[in-house]
């Protein structure tokens, strides 16, 4: 058995065997809202001009802090 870096409750497993969500649209409901969209999605592009407000402080997106 090949060594795996991932373990669950002491049992190693291979993450490459996981099922990956399809990009095909699926009807689903989340918190009472109905959607017809793929379960797998790509993140939205970053808008550097967007101001983020959190607990009274104003932040601007920085590519260096995104990772």
Backbone as XML, in Angstrom:
<?xml version="1.0"?>
<chain id="A" units="angstrom">
  <residue number="1" name="UNK">
    <atom name="N" x="0.846" y="-1.184" z="0.000"/>
    <atom name="CA" x="0.000" y="0.000" z="0.000"/>
    <atom name="C" x="0.883" y="1.236" z="0.000"/>
  </residue>
  <residue number="2" name="UNK">
    <atom name="N" x="0.602" y="2.187" z="-0.869"/>
    <atom name="CA" x="1.401" y="3.412" z="-0.967"/>
    <atom name="C" x="1.102" y="4.325" z="0.219"/>
  </residue>
  <residue number="3" name="UNK">
    <atom name="N" x="2.115" y="5.054" z="0.647"/>
    <atom name="CA" x="1.922" y="5.968" z="1.765"/>
    <atom name="C" x="1.143" y="7.190" z="1.302"/>
  </residue>
  <residue number="4" name="UNK">
    <atom name="N" x="0.216" y="7.627" z="2.130"/>
    <atom name="CA" x="-0.601" y="8.790" z="1.808"/>
    <atom name="C" x="-0.393" y="9.854" z="2.868"/>
  </residue>
  <residue number="5" name="UNK">
    <atom name="N" x="-0.408" y="11.112" z="2.467"/>
    <atom name="CA" x="-0.258" y="12.196" z="3.430"/>
    <atom name="C" x="-1.573" y="12.476" z="4.151"/>
  </residue>
  <residue number="6" name="UNK">
    <atom name="N" x="-2.692" y="12.112" z="3.544"/>
    <atom name="CA" x="-3.985" y="12.390" z="4.152"/>
    <atom name="C" x="-4.418" y="11.223" z="5.023"/>
  </residue>
  <residue number="7" name="UNK">
    <atom name="N" x="-4.951" y="11.569" z="6.210"/>
    <atom name="CA" x="-5.407" y="10.546" z="7.139"/>
    <atom name="C" x="-6.730" y="10.995" z="7.739"/>
  </residue>
  <residue number="8" name="UNK">
    <atom name="N" x="-7.613" y="10.057" z="7.968"/>
    <atom name="CA" x="-8.860" y="10.324" z="8.666"/>
    <atom name="C" x="-8.969" y="9.329" z="9.803"/>
  </residue>
  <residue number="9" name="UNK">
    <atom name="N" x="-8.962" y="9.829" z="11.026"/>
    <atom name="CA" x="-9.009" y="8.993" z="12.226"/>
    <atom name="C" x="-7.958" y="7.895" z="12.194"/>
  </residue>
  <residue number="10" name="UNK">
    <atom name="N" x="-6.759" y="8.273" z="11.757"/>
    <atom name="CA" x="-5.646" y="7.340" z="11.752"/>
    <atom name="C" x="-5.559" y="6.449" z="10.533"/>
  </residue>
  <residue number="11" name="UNK">
    <atom name="N" x="-6.524" y="6.549" z="9.623"/>
    <atom name="CA" x="-6.528" y="5.692" z="8.435"/>
    <atom name="C" x="-6.112" y="6.517" z="7.225"/>
  </residue>
  <residue number="12" name="UNK">
    <atom name="N" x="-5.015" y="6.137" z="6.546"/>
    <atom name="CA" x="-4.588" y="6.901" z="5.365"/>
    <atom name="C" x="-5.544" y="6.683" z="4.192"/>
  </residue>
  <residue number="13" name="UNK">
    <atom name="N" x="-5.710" y="7.722" z="3.387"/>
    <atom name="CA" x="-6.537" y="7.583" z="2.186"/>
    <atom name="C" x="-5.970" y="8.420" z="1.052"/>
  </residue>
  <residue number="14" name="UNK">
    <atom name="N" x="-6.366" y="8.072" z="-0.159"/>
    <atom name="CA" x="-5.883" y="8.724" z="-1.368"/>
    <atom name="C" x="-6.944" y="9.700" z="-1.863"/>
  </residue>
  <residue number="15" name="UNK">
    <atom name="N" x="-6.646" y="11.003" z="-1.834"/>
    <atom name="CA" x="-7.615" y="12.028" z="-2.223"/>
    <atom name="C" x="-7.905" y="12.013" z="-3.718"/>
  </residue>
  <residue number="16" name="UNK">
    <atom name="N" x="-7.056" y="11.397" z="-4.522"/>
    <atom name="CA" x="-7.301" y="11.364" z="-5.966"/>
    <atom name="C" x="-8.508" y="10.490" z="-6.308"/>
  </residue>
  <residue number="17" name="UNK">
    <atom name="N" x="-8.966" y="9.687" z="-5.361"/>
    <atom name="CA" x="-10.126" y="8.827" z="-5.591"/>
    <atom name="C" x="-11.446" y="9.530" z="-5.281"/>
  </residue>
  <residue number="18" name="UNK">
    <atom name="N" x="-11.386" y="10.773" z="-4.774"/>
    <atom name="CA" x="-12.603" y="11.504" z="-4.430"/>
    <atom name="C" x="-13.422" y="11.826" z="-5.676"/>
  </residue>
  <residue number="19" name="UNK">
    <atom name="N" x="-14.723" y="11.865" z="-5.504"/>
    <atom name="CA" x="-15.610" y="12.255" z="-6.598"/>
    <atom name="C" x="-15.556" y="13.776" z="-6.728"/>
  </residue>
  <residue number="20" name="UNK">
    <atom name="N" x="-15.423" y="14.261" z="-7.951"/>
    <atom name="CA" x="-15.348" y="15.701" z="-8.184"/>
    <atom name="C" x="-16.677" y="16.199" z="-8.735"/>
  </residue>
  <residue number="21" name="UNK">
    <atom name="N" x="-17.152" y="17.374" z="-8.273"/>
    <atom name="CA" x="-18.428" y="17.890" z="-8.764"/>
    <atom name="C" x="-18.386" y="18.174" z="-10.258"/>
  </residue>
  <residue number="22" name="UNK">
    <atom name="N" x="-19.494" y="17.937" z="-10.919"/>
    <atom name="CA" x="-19.610" y="18.171" z="-12.353"/>
    <atom name="C" x="-19.872" y="19.647" z="-12.619"/>
  </residue>
  <residue number="23" name="UNK">
    <atom name="N" x="-19.514" y="20.117" z="-13.803"/>
    <atom name="CA" x="-19.813" y="21.500" z="-14.173"/>
    <atom name="C" x="-21.147" y="21.584" z="-14.912"/>
  </residue>
  <residue number="24" name="UNK">
    <atom name="N" x="-21.904" y="20.480" z="-14.928"/>
    <atom name="CA" x="-23.231" y="20.456" z="-15.549"/>
    <atom name="C" x="-24.257" y="21.056" z="-14.580"/>
  </residue>
  <residue number="25" name="UNK">
    <atom name="N" x="-25.190" y="21.868" z="-15.095"/>
    <atom name="CA" x="-26.194" y="22.522" z="-14.246"/>
    <atom name="C" x="-27.089" y="21.491" z="-13.562"/>
  </residue>
  <residue number="26" name="UNK">
    <atom name="N" x="-27.385" y="21.740" z="-12.290"/>
    <atom name="CA" x="-28.195" y="20.847" z="-11.469"/>
    <atom name="C" x="-29.216" y="21.700" z="-10.716"/>
  </residue>
  <residue number="27" name="UNK">
    <atom name="N" x="-30.456" y="21.210" z="-10.610"/>
    <atom name="CA" x="-31.450" y="21.907" z="-9.797"/>
    <atom name="C" x="-31.201" y="21.547" z="-8.338"/>
  </residue>
  <residue number="28" name="UNK">
    <atom name="N" x="-31.080" y="22.572" z="-7.475"/>
    <atom name="CA" x="-30.899" y="22.305" z="-6.061"/>
    <atom name="C" x="-31.447" y="23.465" z="-5.231"/>
  </residue>
  <residue number="29" name="UNK">
    <atom name="N" x="-31.709" y="23.196" z="-3.971"/>
    <atom name="CA" x="-32.234" y="24.198" z="-3.053"/>
    <atom name="C" x="-31.258" y="24.335" z="-1.900"/>
  </residue>
  <residue number="30" name="UNK">
    <atom name="N" x="-30.933" y="25.571" z="-1.561"/>
    <atom name="CA" x="-30.031" y="25.839" z="-0.446"/>
    <atom name="C" x="-30.654" y="26.935" z="0.399"/>
  </residue>
  <residue number="31" name="UNK">
    <atom name="N" x="-30.902" y="26.636" z="1.663"/>
    <atom name="CA" x="-31.518" y="27.565" z="2.604"/>
    <atom name="C" x="-32.792" y="28.188" z="2.045"/>
  </residue>
  <residue number="32" name="UNK">
    <atom name="N" x="-33.612" y="27.357" z="1.435"/>
    <atom name="CA" x="-34.898" y="27.801" z="0.937"/>
    <atom name="C" x="-34.880" y="28.502" z="-0.404"/>
  </residue>
  <residue number="33" name="UNK">
    <atom name="N" x="-33.736" y="28.675" z="-1.006"/>
    <atom name="CA" x="-33.642" y="29.317" z="-2.321"/>
    <atom name="C" x="-33.378" y="28.253" z="-3.371"/>
  </residue>
  <residue number="34" name="UNK">
    <atom name="N" x="-34.069" y="28.365" z="-4.492"/>
    <atom name="CA" x="-33.961" y="27.393" z="-5.572"/>
    <atom name="C" x="-32.934" y="27.865" z="-6.596"/>
  </residue>
  <residue number="35" name="UNK">
    <atom name="N" x="-32.032" y="26.977" z="-6.992"/>
    <atom name="CA" x="-30.978" y="27.291" z="-7.960"/>
    <atom name="C" x="-30.965" y="26.261" z="-9.083"/>
  </residue>
  <residue number="36" name="UNK">
    <atom name="N" x="-30.594" y="26.695" z="-10.265"/>
    <atom name="CA" x="-30.280" y="25.801" z="-11.377"/>
    <atom name="C" x="-28.895" y="26.240" z="-11.832"/>
  </residue>
  <residue number="37" name="UNK">
    <atom name="N" x="-27.890" y="25.589" z="-11.282"/>
    <atom name="CA" x="-26.504" y="25.987" z="-11.536"/>
    <atom name="C" x="-25.601" y="24.790" z="-11.298"/>
  </residue>
  <residue number="38" name="UNK">
    <atom name="N" x="-24.389" y="24.818" z="-11.848"/>
    <atom name="CA" x="-23.454" y="23.721" z="-11.571"/>
    <atom name="C" x="-23.004" y="23.762" z="-10.111"/>
  </residue>
  <residue number="39" name="UNK">
    <atom name="N" x="-22.774" y="22.602" z="-9.525"/>
    <atom name="CA" x="-22.283" y="22.548" z="-8.151"/>
    <atom name="C" x="-20.820" y="22.969" z="-8.081"/>
  </residue>
  <residue number="40" name="UNK">
    <atom name="N" x="-20.102" y="22.787" z="-9.188"/>
    <atom name="CA" x="-18.706" y="23.214" z="-9.252"/>
    <atom name="C" x="-18.686" y="24.590" z="-9.908"/>
  </residue>
  <residue number="41" name="UNK">
    <atom name="N" x="-17.989" y="25.516" z="-9.328"/>
    <atom name="CA" x="-17.902" y="26.844" z="-9.909"/>
    <atom name="C" x="-16.504" y="27.412" z="-9.717"/>
  </residue>
  <residue number="42" name="UNK">
    <atom name="N" x="-16.175" y="28.345" z="-10.556"/>
    <atom name="CA" x="-14.887" y="29.030" z="-10.473"/>
    <atom name="C" x="-15.090" y="30.323" z="-9.687"/>
  </residue>
  <residue number="43" name="UNK">
    <atom name="N" x="-14.100" y="30.761" z="-8.934"/>
    <atom name="CA" x="-14.248" y="32.014" z="-8.190"/>
    <atom name="C" x="-14.383" y="33.204" z="-9.132"/>
  </residue>
  <residue number="44" name="UNK">
    <atom name="N" x="-15.113" y="34.203" z="-8.677"/>
    <atom name="CA" x="-15.300" y="35.417" z="-9.473"/>
    <atom name="C" x="-13.975" y="36.170" z="-9.565"/>
  </residue>
  <residue number="45" name="UNK">
    <atom name="N" x="-13.736" y="36.859" z="-10.681"/>
    <atom name="CA" x="-12.502" y="37.636" z="-10.789"/>
    <atom name="C" x="-12.468" y="38.746" z="-9.738"/>
  </residue>
  <residue number="46" name="UNK">
    <atom name="N" x="-11.284" y="39.080" z="-9.281"/>
    <atom name="CA" x="-11.102" y="40.076" z="-8.229"/>
    <atom name="C" x="-11.277" y="41.475" z="-8.804"/>
  </residue>
  <residue number="47" name="UNK">
    <atom name="N" x="-12.025" y="42.310" z="-8.094"/>
    <atom name="CA" x="-12.196" y="43.713" z="-8.472"/>
    <atom name="C" x="-11.346" y="44.553" z="-7.519"/>
  </residue>
  <residue number="48" name="UNK">
    <atom name="N" x="-10.159" y="45.021" z="-7.958"/>
    <atom name="CA" x="-9.267" y="45.758" z="-7.054"/>
    <atom name="C" x="-9.845" y="47.090" z="-6.588"/>
  </residue>
  <residue number="49" name="UNK">
    <atom name="N" x="-10.855" y="47.619" z="-7.270"/>
    <atom name="CA" x="-11.432" y="48.900" z="-6.859"/>
    <atom name="C" x="-12.495" y="48.725" z="-5.769"/>
  </residue>
  <residue number="50" name="UNK">
    <atom name="N" x="-12.847" y="47.490" z="-5.446"/>
    <atom name="CA" x="-13.885" y="47.217" z="-4.464"/>
    <atom name="C" x="-13.392" y="47.523" z="-3.054"/>
  </residue>
  <residue number="51" name="UNK">
    <atom name="N" x="-14.191" y="48.274" z="-2.292"/>
    <atom name="CA" x="-13.862" y="48.555" z="-0.892"/>
    <atom name="C" x="-14.586" y="47.546" z="-0.015"/>
  </residue>
  <residue number="52" name="UNK">
    <atom name="N" x="-13.874" y="46.933" z="0.887"/>
    <atom name="CA" x="-14.459" y="45.986" z="1.825"/>
    <atom name="C" x="-14.533" y="46.654" z="3.194"/>
  </residue>
  <residue number="53" name="UNK">
    <atom name="N" x="-15.694" y="46.612" z="3.827"/>
    <atom name="CA" x="-15.885" y="47.212" z="5.146"/>
    <atom name="C" x="-16.099" y="46.090" z="6.150"/>
  </residue>
  <residue number="54" name="UNK">
    <atom name="N" x="-15.280" y="46.070" z="7.199"/>
    <atom name="CA" x="-15.399" y="45.035" z="8.215"/>
    <atom name="C" x="-15.138" y="45.654" z="9.577"/>
  </residue>
  <residue number="55" name="UNK">
    <atom name="N" x="-16.138" y="45.625" z="10.434"/>
    <atom name="CA" x="-16.053" y="46.149" z="11.796"/>
    <atom name="C" x="-15.484" y="47.565" z="11.833"/>
  </residue>
  <residue number="56" name="UNK">
    <atom name="N" x="-15.976" y="48.413" z="10.955"/>
    <atom name="CA" x="-15.578" y="49.810" z="10.950"/>
    <atom name="C" x="-14.292" y="50.109" z="10.213"/>
  </residue>
  <residue number="57" name="UNK">
    <atom name="N" x="-13.580" y="49.106" z="9.755"/>
    <atom name="CA" x="-12.329" y="49.322" z="9.013"/>
    <atom name="C" x="-12.593" y="49.116" z="7.527"/>
  </residue>
  <residue number="58" name="UNK">
    <atom name="N" x="-11.870" y="49.867" z="6.694"/>
    <atom name="CA" x="-12.013" y="49.766" z="5.241"/>
    <atom name="C" x="-10.786" y="49.065" z="4.685"/>
  </residue>
  <residue number="59" name="UNK">
    <atom name="N" x="-11.016" y="48.063" z="3.853"/>
    <atom name="CA" x="-9.929" y="47.289" z="3.256"/>
    <atom name="C" x="-10.045" y="47.333" z="1.743"/>
  </residue>
  <residue number="60" name="UNK">
    <atom name="N" x="-8.916" y="47.234" z="1.063"/>
    <atom name="CA" x="-8.873" y="47.097" z="-0.392"/>
    <atom name="C" x="-8.211" y="45.766" z="-0.694"/>
  </residue>
  <residue number="61" name="UNK">
    <atom name="N" x="-8.694" y="45.080" z="-1.712"/>
    <atom name="CA" x="-8.129" y="43.779" z="-2.064"/>
    <atom name="C" x="-6.691" y="43.943" z="-2.518"/>
  </residue>
  <residue number="62" name="UNK">
    <atom name="N" x="-5.847" y="43.075" z="-2.022"/>
    <atom name="CA" x="-4.441" y="43.082" z="-2.417"/>
    <atom name="C" x="-4.084" y="41.690" z="-2.911"/>
  </residue>
  <residue number="63" name="UNK">
    <atom name="N" x="-3.525" y="41.593" z="-4.111"/>
    <atom name="CA" x="-3.177" y="40.291" z="-4.692"/>
    <atom name="C" x="-2.167" y="39.552" z="-3.824"/>
  </residue>
  <residue number="64" name="UNK">
    <atom name="N" x="-1.295" y="40.262" z="-3.141"/>
    <atom name="CA" x="-0.293" y="39.633" z="-2.289"/>
    <atom name="C" x="-0.897" y="38.969" z="-1.071"/>
  </residue>
  <residue number="65" name="UNK">
    <atom name="N" x="-2.026" y="39.470" z="-0.596"/>
    <atom name="CA" x="-2.671" y="38.912" z="0.588"/>
    <atom name="C" x="-3.689" y="37.835" z="0.238"/>
  </residue>
  <residue number="66" name="UNK">
    <atom name="N" x="-3.989" y="37.668" z="-1.039"/>
    <atom name="CA" x="-5.027" y="36.720" z="-1.448"/>
    <atom name="C" x="-4.607" y="35.271" z="-1.258"/>
  </residue>
  <residue number="67" name="UNK">
    <atom name="N" x="-3.351" y="34.969" z="-1.302"/>
    <atom name="CA" x="-2.887" y="33.585" z="-1.192"/>
    <atom name="C" x="-2.715" y="33.162" z="0.210"/>
  </residue>
</chain>
